[in-house]
Amino acid sequence: MNRERLIGILEQVRSGSLAVEPASLLFQKVETEELGFASIDHHRSLRLGFPEVIYGEGKTADQILRIFERLAARHDVVLITRVDSPKAEYVRERAGSTMDYNPLARTLLYSSTEIVNRGRGTVLIVAAGTSDLPVAEEARITALALGNQVKTLYDVGIAGIHRVLSHLDLINSASVIIVVAGMEGALPSVVGGLVDRPLIAVPTSVGYGASFGGIAALLGMLNSCAPGVVVVNIDNGFGAAYAASVINRENGLSANSGITQSS
């Protein structure tokens, strides 16, 4: 059940076309479903607009499959993140439904219907280098699943600043910008100094030893002198896309477009 379905039931009760008792039975489906190894929060789609996302890392392939089956039985769109190729193949072979696997992003996306664009404008994802693409692609797939129009601008790091400057029209056309960068993490400051719109910086774990697995980029972004730059955790493309989706909605996340991840 999602918000649109909930509102529809309440409207039927108000109009008298649905009695209170049958309506109460429909609400019994708003529950937590226990699988022993997982507790699925089906109420989350009502609170936030979308069922929880399956975080695949650390779960077995069978656990992912069983959680997916229960979510897909009630929801039109299900997203699985951080799932490697063997697990993805296992789930796809047994799920009995079409699922798109992105090996670079390590995401599995299921949709029983066409995902509707519900954003006010475009979410632009900017990646400093090709090595940052796994995180950038995770953000892209997540933003698409959330119902956004998404554009990308890849391999435009500050080692060749002209690559950014040559795309100012695209950058300025976006409603929200996600900038993904490793190494010293300077690109968000550069882009942030050029635009007047929300910018979400994503540090990646890309870089040589002194980058400390993304900590150098994280600290650089947190200390940005460009106004309007906010920062998510290292390699957290999912979190950046979720935040961008909230910003890109006039009234928050809609019935088919809000996600929080399961642990």
Protein Blocks (a to p, Z undefined) as FASTA:
>chain_A
ZZklmmmmmmmmmnopacfklmmmmmmmpccddehjaccdfklmmmnopacdddfehpaf
klmmmmmmmmmmmpcbdcdehiafklmmmmmmmnopacdddfklopacddfbdcddfbfb
dcddddfblmlmmmmmmmmmmmmmnopacdddehiafklmmlmmmmmmmmmmpmbdcddd
ehjommmmmmmmmcccdcdddddfedcfklnnolmmmmmmmmpcbghiacddehilmlmm
mmmmmmmpmnlpafklccdddZZ
